[in-house]
Structures are given as C-alpha cells and as structure tokens.
Amino acid sequence: MLNSLAKECGDGTGLIEALVDTVRVMNIKSLAFIPARGGSKGLPHKNIISLGGKPLLAYTIEAAANTGFFSRIIVSTDDPDIADVAQEWGAEVPFLRPPELAGDTALISQAFLYTRERLAEEGFVPDICVYLYPTSPFRNRSLMHTLLAKLLAGYANVFACKYIPFGNCEFYDIS
C-alpha cells in the first residue's frame, strides 16, 4: 500500500500528506538519525556554530520535524554541549555516544548500529531509518518530502544531488 501511494506522490508534493497520515495510521515507526560528534579537527564544535542566527544542527532538526514523518528525531553525539543544543531545538539525545564511536576513525554506521541497539533495549525498533547530516543545513520541506516519497516507493537509498558546472569539469554536491 505504501509503495503505490508513494509512487502517486511523485515529486513529493500533493499526496505526501496522505502518505504521512498512512504511515501514522499503520503505526510505522520512523527514526531520523542525526550524527553530530564534538571532535571535529578542522572546525571544533562545527555542529553548534551559529549560522544565520541559529546553530548549524538546528536546521537539520527543524527539517526533520517539519516533515511530520518521524516518530523520533535522535541526535547521536559524544558531546554534552551538542546534546544540550539538540534538546533545546527539539531533538532527543537519550544517551551519549561512547568515545570509541566518536573518534576520527569511527564510522557513522557504527554509531548508528549502537544507537539502534540502545533504542531497541528501550523497546523502540524503527521500521524506517533516515540519516540526516547537520552539515547539509539547507533542506526544505519539499525536498524532504520528495526524498521520503522515493524511499517509501521502494528505493533502497535516496539522497539529494546538485550539479555544479565548473570549467571543463563536472562536480556534484551530494547531501
């Protein structure tokens, strides 16, 4: 049912609200997973640096909340300051990520698996999981709905990609 309804949504406009309502009625559990470690070497605490008057992380939390789709919006962090900012903007930080999952060589997939296991211990097992990176702050509701519609239409992975012409080269910004 979701697959056919999602296909009708096409570009994410129009029937997306029906899709979100269907997800709620069917009691599908969805997770927005936002990884935001504190130990960036290039720009320390970049996830909470102010951009346009609010923390970088806030844009991603708002984008997830504005979809009306997610059962839970979880920020995975090792940093208490980032946790505080995330909670101020409406995300959950039910636990801090252990140091071994927050270093320079740690994979986000490891942090995600850790988070999923911890949430399962609490009784929350999501049917749909979406990674949202704080360093891609300019997602609007239409883009989010388009990507969610594609995901629910059966695509295994979805992401935004923008063509950037540059001389004789072609670049793509993938968010």
C-alpha positions in Angstrom: 0.0 0.0 0.0 2.8 2.5 0.9 4.6 1.7 -2.2 1.7 2.5 -4.5 0.8 5.6 -2.5 4.4 6.8 -2.6 4.5 6.4 -6.4 1.5 8.6 -6.7 3.3 11.3 -4.7 5.8 11.6 -7.5 7.9 14.6 -6.7 6.8 14.7 -3.0 4.0 17.3 -3.5 0.3 16.7 -3.4 -0.3 13.4 -1.8 2.7 13.4 0.6 0.4 14.4 3.5 -1.7 11.3 2.7 1.5 9.3 2.8 2.5 10.7 6.2 -1.0 10.1 7.5 -0.9 6.5 6.2 2.4 5.9 7.9 0.9 7.2 11.2 -2.3 5.1 10.9 -0.2 1.9 10.1 1.9 2.7 13.2 5.1 2.6 11.2 8.0 3.7 13.4 10.4 6.0 11.8 13.7 7.3 13.0 15.6 10.5 12.0 19.2 9.7 13.0 21.4 12.8 13.2 25.1 12.2 13.8 26.9 15.1 15.4 30.2 14.4 17.2 32.0 17.1 19.0 35.6 16.3 18.0 35.9 17.9 14.5 39.6 18.6 13.9 39.0 21.2 11.2 36.3 23.2 12.9 35.7 22.2 16.5 32.1 22.1 17.6 31.1 22.9 14.0 27.6 21.4 14.6 26.7 24.1 17.0 28.4 27.1 15.4 25.9 29.8 14.6 24.7 30.1 11.0 22.2 32.8 10.3 21.5 33.2 13.9 21.0 29.6 15.0 23.2 26.6 15.5 24.0 24.5 12.4 22.5 21.5 14.0 19.1 23.3 14.4 18.5 23.4 10.7 18.6 19.6 10.4 16.4 19.1 13.5 13.8 21.6 12.1 13.9 19.9 8.7 13.1 16.5 10.2 10.4 17.9 12.5 8.8 19.9 9.6 8.1 16.7 7.6 5.7 15.4 10.2 7.0 12.0 9.3 9.4 10.9 12.0 8.3 9.1 15.2 11.6 10.1 16.8 14.4 12.6 16.0 17.6 11.4 17.7 20.9 13.2 17.7 23.9 10.8 18.3 26.7 12.7 19.9 29.5 12.3 22.4 29.5 15.9 23.4 27.3 17.3 26.3 27.2 20.8 24.7 25.9 19.4 21.4 23.4 17.3 23.4 22.1 20.4 25.1 21.7 22.3 21.9 20.0 19.4 20.2 17.5 19.1 23.1 16.8 22.9 23.0 15.8 22.6 19.4 13.5 19.6 20.0 15.6 16.5 19.3 16.1 13.7 21.7 19.5 12.7 23.0 18.7 9.7 25.1 22.3 8.8 25.7 25.8 10.0 24.8 27.8 8.1 22.2 30.8 6.3 23.7 34.3 7.7 22.9 35.3 4.7 20.7 32.4 5.6 18.4 33.2 9.3 18.2 36.9 9.4 17.2 38.4 10.4 13.8 38.4 6.7 12.6 34.9 5.8 13.8 32.3 5.1 11.2 28.8 6.7 11.3 27.4 3.3 10.6 28.9 2.0 13.8 27.3 4.9 15.7 24.0 4.2 14.0 24.1 0.5 15.0 25.0 1.4 18.5 22.0 3.8 18.6 19.6 1.3 17.1 20.7 -1.3 19.6 20.2 1.1 22.6 16.8 2.2 21.3 15.8 -1.5 20.9 16.7 -2.1 24.5 14.1 0.7 25.3 11.5 -1.1 23.1 11.8 1.2 20.1 12.6 -0.7 16.9 12.1 1.6 13.8 10.8 0.3 10.6 12.4 3.2 8.6 15.6 4.9 9.4 17.0 8.1 7.8 20.4 9.6 8.3 20.4 13.4 8.2 23.8 15.1 8.4 23.9 18.5 10.2 26.5 19.8 7.6 23.7 19.9 5.0 21.5 22.5 6.6 19.5 23.8 3.6 16.9 21.2 3.2 13.3 22.4 2.7 10.1 20.6 3.4 9.5 19.9 -0.3 12.9 18.3 -0.7 12.4 16.2 2.4 9.0 15.0 1.2 10.4 14.2 -2.2 13.1 12.0 -0.7 10.8 10.4 1.8 8.3 9.6 -1.0 11.1 8.0 -3.1 12.2 5.9 -0.1 8.7 4.7 0.6 8.2 4.0 -3.1 10.9 1.3 -2.7 14.2 2.9 -3.3 16.9 1.4 -1.1 18.8 4.7 -0.7 17.9 8.3 -1.6 19.9 11.5 -1.4 20.0 15.0 -2.8 22.5 15.8 -5.6 23.1 19.1 -7.3 25.0 19.6 -10.5 27.7 22.4 -10.2 29.2 23.4 -13.5 32.9 24.3 -13.2 35.0 24.9 -16.3 35.7 21.7 -18.1 34.8 19.6 -15.1 31.5 18.4 -13.6 31.0 18.4 -9.9 28.1 17.1 -7.9 27.3 18.2 -4.4 25.7 15.1 -2.7 23.9 15.8 0.6 
